[in-house]
Amino acid sequence: MSHLAAELQHLKDEVFQMLQLVHSQIEKSKQAIAASDRDLASQVIAADKRVNACELTIDRDCENILALYNPVAIDLRFVLACIKMNHGLERIGDNAEGLAMYVNHAPGKFPQNIIDSFNLMPAFDRVLEMFSLVIDSFRQEDATLARKVFNLDELLNEYNRKATKIAIELIKSIPDKAEEVLYVMGAMRKIERMGDLCKNMAEEIIFYIEAKVLKHHKKQ
């Protein structure tokens, strides 16, 4: 194995580890919201430091590969894709941390009827499904799996489009729970953003495998 090949494999391992870490952050933030578990939320917040440290390490290693080995063709596309995925993962981690902060800052437990009204748990499940496809497509270098991410995003968009109307109706019917309603609506916004970032990562995987740029295309 050449030095470049070894460095690329090491980079792939690092990105895969970060994918697993951020996946865990999403799962824990879901559990924290569902149970209003402040201890679990605090774990998510504390673990964000690890996500940030991983981002810095991957950025540094990508820069070193570009500077020392001058990769071309698919090797260059792989490094560029890793740089963009790395930034996307850090932002997903930030959103998971934000969800955990909602749990800690909320006045009390999120009522189940409010969570259900926004379809929050199905939204979490959808973004976790999308993220799992990103992990599998990256590990297997399978652009077909990456393309499946795009079709899964529409339901998240639909939930998000309805969120404001649902919030208004809930605040009118249960005004004493207005603060909780706003926190849960904010959670939906963050979940929808996670879905967008999953789509972006899927686009980068397709870019490095097939040399096709899908960014800003309305139809993938």
N, C-alpha and C positions, 0 to 999 in steps of 0.2 A: 504494500500500500504506500502510495506517495505521501509526502508531507501534507500536500494540499488535501488529498482524500481523507487523511486522518483528521485534519482540522475541520473539514466539512462534517465528518461524522460526529466529532465532538460538539460542534455547533448544533447539529440536529438533536443530539441527546439533551443538550441544554434547553432548547426550545420545547422539546417534548416534556421535560420536567416542569417547565413553567406552565405549559398547558395543563398538566395534571394539578399543579398547585392552584391555578385560577379556577379550574373546574371545581375543586374542593371549596374554594371561597364562595362560588355561586351556590353550591349545595347547602353550605352552612348558613348563608344569608337567607336562603329559603326557609330552612328549619327555624332560624331565629325569628323571622317574621311570622311564621305560622303559629309558633308557640309563645311569641313575645318573650323570648328567652334572652335576657340581658347578658347572662354569662357567655352564651354562645356568640352573641353579637360582639362581645368584647374580644373573643378569640379571633373573630374575623378582622376586627380593627387592628389587633396586634400583629396578625399575620401579613397585613399589607406591607409591613416593612420588608418582609422576605420577598414579596412580589417586586417591590421597588429595587431591591438589591439584585434580583435576577435580571431585571431590565438593564441595569447598568453593566452587569457582567456580559450579557449577550451583545449589547451595543459595542462594548470594548472589543470583544472577540470578532465581531463582524468587521470593525474598522481595521483590526490587525490583519485579517485575511485579505481584505482589499488592498492594504498597503504592502504586504509582504509577498503575496502570491499572484496578484494581478489575474484573478480568475476570469474566464470568458464563457460565453454561451450559457449552457444550463447551470454551470457552477456559479456564474455571476448572478443569474436570475435567482438562484436559490438563496444566495447571501442577501440580495436586495429584498426578497420576499420575507426572509427572517427578520430583517430590520423593521419592516412595516408590521409584520405580525407581532413582533415584540412590543411595539408601541401600542398596538391594539389590545394586547393582553394586559398591559399595565392599566389601560383605561377601563377595561372590564373589571379589573381588580379594584379600581377606584370606585366604580359603581357598586360593587359588592360591599365595599367599606361604607359607602353612603347609605345603603340599605340597612346595614348593621347600626349605623348612627341613628337612623329613624327609630329603631327599636329602643335604643338607650335614651333618646330624647322625648319620645312619646309620653303622654301623661299616664298611660296605663296600657293594659292589654288591648290589642286590636280585636274588636268584635268580629266573630266569625261571619256574621251576615254582611259586614262591610267588605271583608276579604273576598267572600263569594260573589258579591255584586260586581266587583271589578274583574272577576275571573283571574285573580292573582296567582293562584296555585297552578292552574292550567298554563298560564303565561310562563311561569317559572319552568314548568315541565317542557314547554316548547323550546325555550332558550337553552335548556340543558341538552335537549335532543340535538339542536343545531350545533352546540359546542362539541358534543360527542362525535358528530360527523366531521367536524374540523379536525379533531384529534385523529380519528381513523384515517381520514384522507391524507393528512400530513405523514402519519407513520407509514402508511402503505403506498404513498405517492400515487394516489388514485384520484384523478380529476373528476371521475364520475360521481364519487362520493361527495366531493366538494360541491358539485352542481346541485345536489339534493338539498343543500342548505337554503338555496334561493326560494324554493317553493314553500318552505316551512315558515318563512318570515311574514307572509301575508296575514296569518291569523294574529300575530303579535301587533301588526299595524292596525288591524280592525279593533282589537281590544283597546289600543291606545286612542284611536279616533273617538271611541265611545266614552272615554274616561271622564271628560269634562261634563258631559250631560249627566252621567251617572252621579258624579260628585254633587252637582247642583240639586238633583232629586233627593239624594240622601241627606244633604244639609237641610233641606226644607222639611224632610220627614223626621229627622232625628238631630235637631240643631245642637243638642247638648254633646253630640259626638262629632261636631264639625272638625275639630283638630285631628282626630283619628282618621276621618274621611280624607283630609288633605294629605296626611302622611301616606295613606294607602294609594291615593292617586299619584303622589310623587314616586312611590315604589314602582307603579306601572310604567311611568315615564323612564325610569332607570332600566327596567327590564327590556323595554322596547329598544332602548339605546344599545343594550348588550346584544340584542338580535342584529342590529345594524352592524355592529363591530364584528360579529361572527360572519356576516355576509362579506365584509371587507377582507377578512382573513381567508375565506374560501376563494375569493377572487385572486388573492396573492398566490395561493397554492396552484390554481389553474395557470396563472402567469408563469410560474417557474417550471411547471411540468410541460405545458403546451406552447409557451411563448405567445399566449393570447392575452391581450389587455381588455378586461371587462369593465373597468372602472368607468362610471358615468353612463354605461349602456343601460337603456331602459329594459331591454330584453336580453336575458342571458341564455 
